[in-house]
Amino acid sequence: MVGFMRFGALALGLLCVVWVGTTTYRYFFDRVAPSLSVMGLEKDIYCSGDMQCKINSNKAGDLSVWLDGQPLITHYRVSNANHEHPFTIPTKTIANGKHTLKIELVDSRFSKNATVQERTFFVDNTPLQAAFVKPESEYKVLQGRTLHVQFQVNKEIQNAKVHALAHEFECFPESKNSQIYECFIPINCEETPNEYLMSVEVADKVGNVLSLDNKFQIVMFPFKKHALSVTAEKMKEEKEHGLPSAEFEEKMASLAKQSAQEKLWKGPFVTPIDVDKITCDFGTIRTTHQKGRYMHKALDVTNLPKSVVWASQDGVVALKDRFESTGNTIVIDHGRGVLSMFCHLDNFADIKEGQKLAKGNPLGTIGKTGYATGYHLHWEMRVNNIAIDPMQWTKATF
């Protein structure tokens, strides 16, 4: 029994020596900085009210916190590793805008290993407000045109969407850093004339949501009628040189989804040629032997054969190819789902897909390739792949 007790005392003594030695070694020779994590305050987060945060570390030591250079916590003693220290950022007592939180933990080792972290964040305690720019009486739109919705907010927002016609449409600033947001809602030619409701949902950076409700009216348009005949020889020739029309529509649907998520244009569009005559109005109901009865959702415009065609607005060349129906075709992406098409070209200018173009840059020349009986330009615009009257976009008041 005495021997067992002696052995136990010896083992305990050895453990004490090891513990003292290890502790002493760590105290004098540990050069590893403590780990530091901040919970509840992600980088560049927007916040309002009092922000509840926690600091966690794997070492004991002195904790200090500064807000915009002013001390918030000074030399708080963290006595245990993996200790969570809660603290509050009183955002209601500081200005809206950008702020910086600096956190420093100095451990209790001889070398005073330190870890410093900085977190930037934004305070937004301003109540969210928004209002339509135009009165309800002005929200009238013809079939086949575009409804332009504008509203003003009182501060920077996270996003805004318009719910109308059983669809959701993204809103965006009319120009960089503008507090006026806009949305372009394409009205299909076949949309039933009636009064409709629309709701704008606005969300700010801190999660506040505001809704604006309004009405708009779709007005009937008296579309013209027209008969067209293209020879069988012409159609056979175009099938030999151009890709199928179904492939073109597949590409257009894909391009609409891939459209740049920024507004690439500024100001009104322009006509892509000096228009001498409009040979087929937008929305004209055509009757042909090859296609039967259909609606021509574009403008056919003419000038001298092989005269230059130019870009109607800034954008990126999204498609350059030949199709059996549209012939030599250029499609420009103006961003935000707005696409322009220029068809039946005689030839192409020296441009390529992916190239940025400015308003007025040449695209090619007027031709009669594709489903065409004579020299003309088929000028089409689509918003979210719905064809709308392009002439409306050339108006300064639009």
C-alpha positions, 0 to 999 in steps of 0.5 A: 500500500505504501509502495502504491502511494509512493508511486502515485506521489511520484507520478503526480510529481512528474505530471506537475513537472511536465505541466509546469515545463509545458506551461513555461515553454508556451509562455516564453516560446509560443509565437503563434498569434491567436485566432479571432472570429467575429460573428454577426458582422459580415464584411460590408454588411448593411445594418440598422438598429443595434447590432448584436455581435460576438467575438471568439478566440482560441486563446486568453488575453486582452481584447480591445475594440475600436469603432471608427478609431474610437475605443468601444472596448479597452483591454477586456480580459479574456480569461479562457480560450474559446470564450465568446464575448458579446458586444453591441454596436449602437448604430442609431447613435452613429451616422449613416454610411460606411464605418470600420470596426477594429478588433485586437486580441493580445494573448498572455504569452511573454511575446504578446502575440497579437491578432488584428482584424478590421471589418467595414460595414454600412449603417442605414437607419433611414426609413425607405420611401418611394414614389412613382414619377408619373401620375396614374393617368399617364400609364397608358400603352398601345398593344405592341409597345413598351410600358416605361415605369419610373419611380424615385427612391430616397436612398440606395436600394438592394433591388426592385421588381415590378409584378404585372401581367403575371410576370416579374420585371427587374428594375434598375437605375436610369443612370449610374448612381441615380435615385430614379429607377425604371423598368421596361415592360413589353406589351405583346401585340396580342395582349387583351386591351384592358386595365391592369394592376402593377405592383412595384416591390422595393427592398433596401440594403437592410431588408426593409420592403416597400410596395407601390401599387398602380394601374395601367391601361393597354389600348387597342391598336388598329393593325394593318393587313398586307399580302406578300408573295415570295417565289419558290426559287427564292425560298429554295435558295435561302434554305441552301444558304441560311440556317433554319428559322427555328434555330434563329428563335432558339438563339434569340431566346438564349440571348435574351436570358444571357443579356448583360445585367447592366444598361448599355445604352443612354438616351433615345435610340435612332433609326438604323438608316435614313428612312425613305419609306416604311414599307411594312408597319409594325404589327401588320397582319400578313398573309403569305403562301409559305407562312400563312397568316401571321403578324409582322412584329418589326418595321420594314424600312427602305432607302437606296439598295446597299446603302449603309445600316448602322447601330441604333444604340450602344451595345454588344454584337450578340449574333452575326449569321445568316438564316433562311428567313431573316437572311444576313442578320445582326443582333445587338444586345443593349443590356437588361434584356433589350435586343435589336435585330437588323435583317436581310443585309446584303453584306456585313461590316467588319464586326464580330460577335462580342464586339462593343459598338457605339450608336451609329457604327456600321453594321452592313448594307441594305439587302434582300437576303432571306424571306424578302421580295426586294431591298429593305431593312427588317428592323426589330426590337425585343424586350425579354424576347417579346417583340415591340415597336422600335420606333417608340424607342426613338422618341425623346419623350419615351 
